[in-house]
Amino acid sequence: MLDRIALAKQRLAWLVPTLGLCLLLVLAQASLVAVPAQAQEAQDSLRQVEQESPVGGQVPGQSLGANSDSEIWRAVRRGIEGNVSIPDKQAGVLIQSEGDNWRAMRNGPLTVGGAWIVLGFVGVVALFFAVRGRIKIDSGLSGRTIERFNGIERFAHWLTATTFIILALTGLNLLYGRHVLLPILGPDIFSAISTAGKYAHNYLAFPFMLGVIMMFVLWVAHNIPNRYDMIWLSKGGGLFVKGVHPPSKKFNLGQKLIFWMVIVGGVSLSVSGIALLFPFTLAYWGPTFSVLNAIGFSLPTEITMMEEMQLSTLWHGIIAMVMIGVIIAHIYIGSIGMEGAFAAMGSGHVDENWAREHHSVWVAEVKGEPIPDFDDHGTGSPQPAE
């Protein structure tokens, strides 16, 4: 009897797992059958929604929705402009690729090259002073003076000069201030100086423009090339050899070059500066490139307003650095570099011997004297005042 009971228990122990396994197989088979049926039901439902949808179930506007399109992102990377509803239309450009080129140009060639230009002019001036020394009045002071510039002329000069110096210093701070002044002054003082410099740079631009216009009106007639200019050039302006004084009218060739650099450079700085003062309103580069293309260049003419701003910034910086270098040389020769020169813009009167040595034709015209007879080589030294 006991053997039969033990045998029944043993058979029952095998039967329960077997029945459980069979149940699991049945459930698995049922689920495998149900999944395709549910998927088919979902697809049929989605198809019905698409048929009933006014846009056929697609994203409106022929967009791809969540799908990726490499051509779209290439266009975005190239700076394609879309439409936005906010006032700032620049927000329609997701990626402005030219900004990388602008930053590389500003932080590279402009900053480094500009420093070399300014330091190069300083080095040349220092070398010239070490070799030549101060240019003296060979005949000595006569004790008599002649009016070189009147009050209006001096006002125009100093208006342009003082505003340019401030504009130059505040502009240099934009390029080099964080590298040079910030570590020395600290963030608080540097921030205050830079903020004040920004306002000075913006508002003093207009007096500078006025000064450039005044100088052009006052002196353009005296800065037209004449036959004495080539004589002056052949003699190096008398700057390198003592006792050499080539003839000249009111302005010699060197002064004429400075004049036209200030006028052309000042106008260029003013135009590009106005574009920066009133951002995204003035487009100069597209029309300028169109004109240049007419004479053989191949430049892009479809330029966005952001690119207009970037080009104006770079051009403004390049012209400014060149002019700073030129003005450094001008300040030197008009002050410590030449005896008697500063008085021309100081009091407006210069010593007569200085005037005869450097502007002999002009002195003769002012005093009503016969114009000295100079040949093409500048032979015929001016006579000192007695």
C-alpha positions as CSV (number, residue, x, y, z in Angstrom):
1,M,0.0,0.0,0.0
2,L,2.7,2.4,0.9
3,D,4.6,1.6,-2.3
4,R,1.5,2.5,-4.4
5,I,1.2,5.9,-2.6
6,A,4.9,6.7,-3.1
7,L,4.6,5.8,-6.8
8,A,1.5,8.1,-7.2
9,K,3.4,11.0,-5.6
10,Q,6.3,10.5,-7.9
11,R,4.1,10.6,-11.0
12,L,2.3,13.7,-9.7
13,A,5.6,15.5,-9.2
14,W,6.4,15.0,-12.9
15,L,2.9,15.8,-14.1
16,V,2.7,19.4,-12.5
17,P,5.8,20.8,-14.3
18,T,4.8,19.2,-17.5
19,L,1.4,20.8,-17.4
20,G,2.9,24.2,-16.5
21,L,5.3,24.0,-19.5
22,C,2.5,23.1,-21.8
23,L,0.5,26.1,-20.5
24,L,3.4,28.4,-21.1
25,L,3.8,27.1,-24.7
26,V,0.1,27.7,-25.4
27,L,0.3,31.3,-24.0
28,A,3.4,32.1,-26.1
29,Q,1.8,30.8,-29.2
30,A,-1.2,32.9,-28.5
31,S,0.8,36.1,-28.0
32,L,2.8,35.5,-31.3
33,V,-0.5,35.3,-33.1
34,A,-2.0,38.3,-31.3
35,V,1.0,40.7,-32.0
36,P,0.8,40.6,-35.8
37,A,-3.0,41.0,-35.4
38,Q,-2.5,44.1,-33.2
39,A,0.1,45.6,-35.5
40,Q,-2.1,45.1,-38.4
41,E,-5.0,46.7,-36.5
42,A,-2.7,49.7,-35.6
43,Q,-1.6,50.1,-39.2
44,D,-5.2,50.0,-40.4
45,S,-6.1,52.6,-37.8
46,L,-3.2,54.9,-38.8
47,R,-4.1,54.5,-42.5
48,Q,-7.6,55.5,-41.7
49,V,-6.4,58.7,-39.9
50,E,-4.1,59.6,-42.8
51,Q,-7.0,59.3,-45.2
52,E,-9.2,61.5,-43.0
53,S,-6.4,64.1,-42.4
54,P,-6.4,67.2,-44.6
55,V,-2.6,66.9,-45.1
56,G,-2.6,63.2,-45.5
57,G,-0.9,62.6,-42.1
58,Q,2.2,64.4,-43.2
59,V,3.9,67.5,-41.5
60,P,2.5,70.6,-43.1
61,G,4.7,72.7,-45.4
62,Q,6.4,69.7,-47.1
63,S,8.7,69.3,-44.1
64,L,10.3,66.1,-43.2
65,G,9.3,66.2,-39.6
66,A,11.6,64.0,-37.5
67,N,13.3,62.6,-40.6
68,S,16.9,63.7,-41.3
69,D,18.0,65.4,-44.5
70,S,21.7,66.1,-45.0
71,E,21.1,68.7,-47.7
72,I,19.0,70.8,-45.3
73,W,21.7,70.8,-42.7
74,R,24.3,71.6,-45.3
75,A,22.3,74.6,-46.3
76,V,21.9,75.7,-42.7
77,R,25.7,75.4,-42.2
78,R,26.2,77.6,-45.3
79,G,24.0,80.2,-43.7
80,I,20.6,79.9,-45.4
81,E,18.1,82.4,-44.1
82,G,14.6,81.4,-43.1
83,N,11.6,83.4,-42.1
84,V,10.8,84.4,-38.6
85,S,7.9,86.3,-37.1
86,I,9.9,88.3,-34.5
87,P,11.3,91.8,-35.4
88,D,14.9,90.6,-35.5
89,K,15.1,89.1,-39.0
90,Q,18.7,88.1,-38.3
91,A,17.3,85.3,-36.2
92,G,16.3,83.6,-39.5
93,V,19.9,82.5,-39.9
94,L,20.6,79.5,-37.6
95,I,24.4,79.3,-38.4
96,Q,26.4,82.2,-39.7
97,S,29.4,80.4,-41.1
98,E,31.2,83.6,-42.2
99,G,31.4,84.5,-38.5
100,D,34.2,81.9,-38.2
101,N,36.2,83.5,-41.0
102,W,35.6,87.0,-39.5
103,R,36.7,85.9,-36.0
104,A,39.8,84.2,-37.5
105,M,40.7,87.3,-39.5
106,R,40.1,89.7,-36.6
107,N,42.0,87.7,-34.0
108,G,44.8,86.7,-36.5
109,P,46.0,88.9,-39.3
110,L,44.2,92.1,-38.2
111,T,45.4,92.0,-34.6
112,V,48.9,90.7,-35.3
113,G,49.4,92.6,-38.5
114,G,48.1,95.8,-37.0
115,A,50.6,95.5,-34.1
116,W,53.4,95.0,-36.6
117,I,52.3,98.1,-38.6
118,V,52.3,100.4,-35.6
119,L,55.5,99.0,-34.1
120,G,57.1,99.1,-37.5
121,F,56.4,102.9,-37.9
122,V,57.7,103.5,-34.3
123,G,60.8,101.6,-35.1
124,V,61.5,103.4,-38.4
125,V,61.0,106.8,-36.7
126,A,63.3,105.8,-33.9
127,L,66.0,104.6,-36.3
128,F,65.7,107.7,-38.4
129,F,66.1,109.9,-35.3
130,A,69.1,107.9,-34.2
131,V,70.8,108.3,-37.6
132,R,69.7,111.7,-38.8
133,G,68.9,113.4,-35.5
134,R,66.8,116.5,-35.4
135,I,66.7,118.5,-38.6
136,K,68.0,121.9,-37.8
137,I,67.4,125.3,-39.5
138,D,70.7,125.6,-41.4
139,S,70.6,129.4,-41.6
140,G,69.7,129.7,-38.0
141,L,66.7,131.7,-36.6
142,S,66.2,135.0,-38.3
143,G,64.1,136.6,-35.6
144,R,61.3,137.4,-38.1
145,T,58.2,135.3,-38.6
146,I,55.7,134.7,-41.3
147,E,52.1,133.5,-40.9
148,R,51.9,129.9,-41.9
149,F,48.4,129.0,-40.9
150,N,45.5,131.2,-39.7
151,G,43.2,130.5,-36.8
152,I,40.6,128.6,-38.8
153,E,43.2,126.3,-40.4
154,R,44.7,125.6,-37.0
155,F,41.3,124.8,-35.5
156,A,40.5,122.3,-38.3
157,H,43.9,120.7,-37.8
158,W,43.6,120.3,-34.0
159,L,40.0,119.3,-34.1
160,T,41.0,116.4,-36.5
161,A,44.2,115.6,-34.6
162,T,42.8,115.5,-31.0
163,T,39.7,113.5,-32.0
164,F,41.8,111.1,-34.1
165,I,44.2,110.4,-31.2
166,I,41.3,109.6,-28.8
167,L,39.6,107.5,-31.5
168,A,42.9,105.7,-32.1
169,L,43.5,105.0,-28.3
170,T,40.0,103.8,-27.7
171,G,40.1,101.7,-30.9
172,L,43.4,100.1,-29.9
173,N,41.8,99.2,-26.6
174,L,39.1,97.2,-28.4
175,L,41.8,95.1,-30.1
176,Y,44.5,94.8,-27.4
177,G,43.0,96.1,-24.1
178,R,42.0,92.7,-22.7
179,H,45.5,91.4,-23.4
180,V,47.5,94.4,-22.2
181,L,45.4,96.5,-19.8
182,L,43.1,94.0,-18.2
183,P,45.9,92.0,-16.4
184,I,47.4,95.3,-15.2
185,L,44.3,97.3,-14.2
186,G,42.0,94.5,-13.1
187,P,38.4,93.9,-14.4
188,D,36.7,96.8,-12.6
189,I,39.0,99.6,-13.7
190,F,39.3,98.1,-17.2
191,S,35.6,97.8,-17.5
192,A,35.1,101.5,-16.6
193,I,37.8,102.6,-19.0
194,S,36.4,100.5,-21.8
195,T,32.8,101.7,-21.3
196,A,33.9,105.3,-21.3
197,G,36.1,104.7,-24.3
198,K,33.2,103.1,-26.2
199,Y,31.1,106.3,-25.7
200,A,34.0,108.5,-26.6
201,H,34.7,106.5,-29.7
202,N,31.1,106.7,-30.9
203,Y,30.5,110.4,-30.3
204,L,33.9,111.9,-31.1
205,A,33.6,110.3,-34.6
206,F,31.4,113.1,-35.7
207,P,33.8,116.0,-34.8
208,F,36.5,114.0,-36.5
209,M,34.4,113.9,-39.7
210,L,33.8,117.6,-39.4
211,G,37.6,118.2,-39.1
212,V,38.3,116.1,-42.2
213,I,35.7,118.0,-44.2
214,M,37.2,121.4,-43.1
215,M,40.7,120.4,-44.0
216,F,39.6,119.2,-47.4
217,V,37.9,122.5,-48.1
218,L,40.7,124.7,-46.7
219,W,43.7,122.9,-48.3
220,V,42.7,120.9,-51.3
221,A,43.7,123.7,-53.7
222,H,47.3,123.6,-52.2
223,N,47.6,119.8,-52.5
224,I,47.4,119.5,-56.3
225,P,50.6,118.0,-57.7
226,N,53.0,120.4,-59.4
227,R,56.4,120.3,-61.0
228,Y,58.2,121.0,-57.8
229,D,57.0,117.7,-56.3
230,M,59.3,115.6,-58.5
231,I,62.3,117.7,-57.6
232,W,61.4,117.3,-53.9
233,L,61.1,113.5,-54.4
234,S,64.4,113.3,-56.2
235,K,66.1,115.1,-53.3
236,G,64.3,112.9,-50.7
237,G,62.7,116.1,-49.4
238,G,66.1,117.2,-47.9
239,L,65.4,114.8,-45.0
240,F,68.5,112.7,-45.4
241,V,71.3,115.1,-46.3
242,K,72.1,118.3,-44.4
243,G,72.0,121.5,-46.4
244,V,69.7,120.2,-49.1
245,H,66.5,122.2,-49.5
246,P,64.3,121.4,-52.5
247,P,61.8,124.0,-53.6
248,S,58.2,123.7,-52.5
249,K,55.0,125.7,-52.4
250,K,52.8,125.8,-49.3
251,F,52.8,122.0,-49.1
252,N,55.6,119.7,-50.3
253,L,55.1,116.3,-51.7
254,G,55.4,114.6,-48.4
255,Q,52.8,116.8,-46.8
256,K,50.5,116.2,-49.8
257,L,50.8,112.5,-49.4
258,I,49.9,112.9,-45.7
259,F,46.9,115.2,-46.7
260,W,45.5,112.7,-49.2
261,M,46.0,109.8,-46.8
262,V,44.1,111.6,-44.1
263,I,41.3,112.6,-46.5
264,V,40.9,109.2,-48.2
265,G,41.5,107.3,-45.0
266,G,39.3,109.6,-43.0
267,V,36.4,109.3,-45.4
268,S,36.9,105.5,-45.4
269,L,36.9,105.3,-41.7
270,S,33.8,107.6,-41.5
271,V,31.8,105.5,-44.0
272,S,32.6,102.2,-42.3
273,G,32.2,103.7,-38.9
274,I,28.7,105.0,-39.7
275,A,27.8,101.5,-40.9
276,L,28.9,100.2,-37.4
277,L,27.2,103.0,-35.5
278,F,23.9,102.1,-37.2
279,P,24.1,98.3,-37.6
280,F,22.2,96.4,-40.2
281,T,20.9,99.5,-41.9
282,L,23.6,100.4,-44.5
283,A,24.9,98.1,-47.2
284,Y,28.1,99.3,-48.9
285,W,30.0,96.2,-49.8
286,G,27.6,94.6,-52.2
287,P,27.4,97.7,-54.5
288,T,31.2,98.2,-54.1
289,F,31.9,94.7,-55.2
290,S,29.6,95.1,-58.2
291,V,31.7,98.1,-59.3
292,L,34.9,96.2,-58.8
293,N,33.6,93.3,-60.7
294,A,33.0,95.6,-63.7
295,I,36.7,96.2,-63.9
296,G,37.8,92.6,-63.8
297,F,37.4,91.4,-60.2
298,S,35.3,88.4,-59.2
299,L,33.7,89.2,-55.9
300,P,30.5,88.1,-54.3
301,T,27.7,90.6,-54.6
302,E,24.9,88.9,-52.7
303,I,26.0,89.8,-49.2
304,T,23.9,89.5,-46.1
305,M,23.6,92.3,-43.6
306,M,25.6,90.3,-41.1
307,E,28.4,89.9,-43.6
308,E,28.2,93.7,-44.4
309,M,28.8,94.4,-40.7
310,Q,31.7,91.9,-40.5
311,L,33.4,93.4,-43.6
312,S,33.0,96.9,-42.3
313,T,34.6,95.9,-39.0
314,L,37.6,94.4,-40.7
315,W,38.0,97.3,-43.1
316,H,37.6,99.9,-40.3
317,G,40.4,98.2,-38.4
318,I,42.8,97.8,-41.3
319,I,42.5,101.5,-42.4
320,A,42.7,102.6,-38.8
321,M,46.0,100.7,-38.1
322,V,47.6,102.1,-41.3
323,M,46.5,105.6,-40.4
324,I,47.8,105.3,-36.9
325,G,51.2,104.4,-38.3
326,V,51.3,107.3,-40.7
327,I,50.2,109.8,-38.1
328,I,52.9,108.6,-35.8
329,A,55.5,109.6,-38.5
330,H,53.6,112.9,-39.1
331,I,53.7,113.7,-35.3
332,Y,57.4,113.0,-35.2
333,I,58.4,115.2,-38.1
334,G,56.1,118.0,-36.9
335,S,57.5,118.1,-33.4
336,I,60.9,116.8,-32.2
337,G,62.0,115.7,-35.7
338,M,62.3,119.1,-37.2
339,E,63.3,122.4,-35.6
340,G,60.7,125.1,-36.0
341,A,58.0,122.9,-37.5
342,F,55.7,122.8,-34.5
343,A,55.2,126.6,-34.5
344,A,53.3,126.3,-37.8
345,M,50.4,124.7,-36.0
346,G,51.2,126.1,-32.6
347,S,51.2,129.9,-32.9
348,G,50.6,129.8,-36.7
349,H,53.8,131.7,-37.4
350,V,57.1,130.2,-38.4
351,D,60.6,131.6,-38.6
352,E,61.3,133.1,-42.0
353,N,64.5,131.2,-42.5
354,W,62.6,127.9,-41.8
355,A,60.0,128.9,-44.3
356,R,62.6,129.7,-47.0
357,E,64.5,126.5,-46.5
358,H,61.4,124.2,-46.6
359,H,58.8,126.2,-48.7
360,S,60.9,128.7,-50.7
361,V,58.3,129.1,-53.5
362,W,55.5,129.7,-51.1
363,V,57.5,132.4,-49.3
364,A,58.2,134.2,-52.5
365,E,54.5,134.1,-53.5
366,V,53.4,135.4,-50.1
367,K,56.0,138.2,-49.9
368,G,55.6,139.1,-53.6
369,E,59.2,138.3,-54.4
370,P,60.5,136.8,-57.7
371,I,60.2,133.0,-57.6
372,P,63.6,131.4,-57.3
373,D,64.7,129.8,-60.5
374,F,65.2,126.1,-59.7
375,D,66.1,123.5,-62.4
376,D,64.7,120.0,-62.5
377,H,67.4,118.9,-60.0
378,G,66.6,121.6,-57.4
379,T,69.7,123.6,-58.0
380,G,69.6,127.0,-56.4
381,S,69.5,127.2,-52.7
382,P,67.0,129.7,-51.1
383,Q,68.6,132.8,-49.7
384,P,68.2,133.2,-45.9
385,A,66.3,136.2,-44.5
386,E,68.6,139.0,-43.6
